[in-house]
Amino acid sequence: MAPNLGGTEKIVRYVLAIIFLYLAFFSGAASVWKVVFGLVGVILAVTAYKSFCPIWSALHINTRGKSS
């Protein structure tokens, strides 16, 4: 599980995670959408924290620069 996320992508993922979690907790959306927004927010936050995205790994995408 080699890190494959660069610094800019991590920041973007954290910002998107905050937005999705905000929508999950404070929006007037239906319950199903709140769950979807919450899951997306958590997934974005975890992948940013771990610096690893399994989808990027499967597609052989590395935004970190050098392979580590």
N, C-alpha and C positions, 0 to 999 in steps of 0.2 A: 504494500500500500504506500507507494512513493507519492509525496506531495505533488500535485499537478495544478494548483491554483496560484496565480501571481497575486501580488499585493493589491493592485487596482481591482481585480475581480473579487477579492475577498471583501474589500470595502463596499463594492456594489452589492454583493450578496448580503452583507450585514444591513445595509440601508433597506434593501428590498424585504429582508426578514422583518425589520421593524415595521415597515408599512403593512405587510401582510398580517402580522400579529395585531397591529392596531385595528385593522379591519375586522379581524376575528373577534376581538373583544369589545369594540366600541361602535361597530356599524349596525345599521338597522336591517342588514341582510337576513335572509331566511337561515334557519339553523343549519341546513346542509352546507350553505356557502360559508358559514362561520367555521365549520369543521374543515372544509377544504382550505380556506385561508390560513387557518391555524396550522394545518399539516405542512403546507407550502412554506410558511414562515419558519417552522421548526427545522424542516429539511434544509432550507437555505442557511440558517444559522449554524447548524451542525456541520454542514459541508465547508462553510467558511472557517469555522473553528478548527476543523481537522485538516484544512488545506488540501482536501481530497474530494474529488467528485467522481463517483463510479461511472457516470454516463460519459464524462470526458475521457476517462480511462478506457472505456470500451471503444470509443471513437478515436483513440490515440491522439487526443488533443492535450497539449500541455502549455498553459499560459504562464507558467513559472519562469520560463526562460530555459536554463540548462536543466538537463535531467539530473536528478539527485540519486 
